Amino acid sequence: MNPKNQDLIGSAKKIYFVGIGGVGMSGLAQVLNHQGFQVCGSDSAESKQTQALRKAGIQVFSEIAPTVVSSCDLLIYSSAIPYHHPELETARKHGLKIYHRAQILSSLLNQADTAIGVTGTHGKTTTSSMISFVLCELGKNPTCLIGGDLLNFQSNAVLGSRDLWVAEVDESDKTHELYALNYAVITNLEQDHIENYHTHDDLKQSFERFLTGLGSPGLVVYSGEDAMSAEILKNSSRPRVSFGFSRDCDFSADALTMTPFGVEFDLYEIGFFVTRVRLSVPGRHNVANALACIAVLSQLGLDIEDIGRALAGFRGARRRLELKADHGNCLVVDDYAHHPTEVLASLKALRSIGRRVTMIFQPHRYTRTAFFFRQFAEALREADEVILTEIYPAGEKNPGNIDSRMIYDELVKLGHGDVRVVSKDKIISSLDGLRERGGVIAFVGAGNIGGVADEFASRLKDLATA
């Protein structure tokens, strides 16, 4: 038996989650609760996720609960939880099974009849959301776990059959290597997560191991225009299907037309026109995400035109170019982009709307900022106005000389005439003049900048109704 196909939960009935409110943890908790396990957990932060869990009948403790832990059979933690966390210590003391979130999720997917996993550097959440939405629209009853809320369902989990799974597979901590997927979608690959991938070869070798460990048929859907994807597949015998903007790809797009907060394109399969596809999410990068979705679902035998029609109803994922407010001449957008490639893709999508773009950017992690500050500046120069705020540390310690001014200084060198650094608590007041001027105001980053977007959108609404 392939050790990857092991049932790690086994006879466990009561399962405890440490940090149950996390995006990945809360979705898995909902799925296991739906499958009949008794689920509970702790999280010190109240959020939409913890509220949704309580609504589903899952007990959530706002403080550590060692006595509850000791009464459970199995404990699940994530990479955000330190080794010496008190609840982990209690679990060890009482002999509970202890697993990382990815170990449990991969175990569930590896036992399914059909498991689709979406991994890669950019576009995982949107692509896996598209796949999940289309399968639901076409009546396939999948179970889905996404790294963000599907706006159509207002949830990061779809509770369906145990036989058909869709999951966003995180590559940041190398746990993607645990999965023996039937169908693997690799959106694209480039250097990121410097704390775990120190070199190009580290990333390449990790994904080569991932390919080796796939299940049957082990089909890979990949970007035919992505250099590293081609590199890792070069010596692999895995069956594959490519997508991209070149007719050399198995699935390609042409004749793109940008619409107000959307895009249309002609879809081609092996060079032959199939249909015109309309998306309700903007940007060329979302066309690539849609092509990946179409490519993998076509391999499951679904009709390509049906997939294309279903995609028109996809409203997007939370914090992925999410439109938070539309007050006539002023659009407020919230976006998760935290890598230079993502920032540039988001800016190009926002530019296609045809309005002035102000980007409020919160860098994420000191390591990423230090490694990419020049590339961030190159991307951000596409915005009409740039407001930089403090780096969101994501648990990292500042070595002492890394801050947002590194990006600011590069932007000034590049000749950008409208850039400033503003502390996060002063951002709202610094935007007072923008409401009248109008345009697109985008709050961007993987930290807590989304809360500022919500606050600003709410303020605009109050002003509009005053």
Secondary structure, 3 states (H helix, E strand, C coil): CCHHHCCCCCCCCEEEEECCCCHHHHHHHHHHHHCCCEEEEECCCCCHHHHHHHHCCCEEECCCCHHHHHCCCEEEECCCCCCCCHHHHHHHHCCCEEEEHHHHHHHHHHHCCEEEEEECCCCHHHHHHHHHHHHHHCCCCCEEEEEEEECCCCEEEECCCCCEEEEECCCCCCHHHHCCCCEEEECCCCCCCCCCCCCHHHHHHHHHHHHHCCCCCCEEEEECCCHHHHHHHCCCCCCEEEEECCCCCCEEEEEEEEECCEEEEEEEECCEEEEEEEECCCCHHHHHHHHHHHHHHHCCCCCHHHHHHHHCCCCCECCCCEEEEEECCEEEEEECCCCHHHHHHHHHHHHCCCCCEEEEECCECHHHHHHHHHHHHHHHCCCCEEEECCCECCCCCCCCCCCCHHHHHHHHHCCCCCEEECCHHHHHHHCCCHHHHCEEEEEECCCCHHHHHHHHHHHHHHHHHC
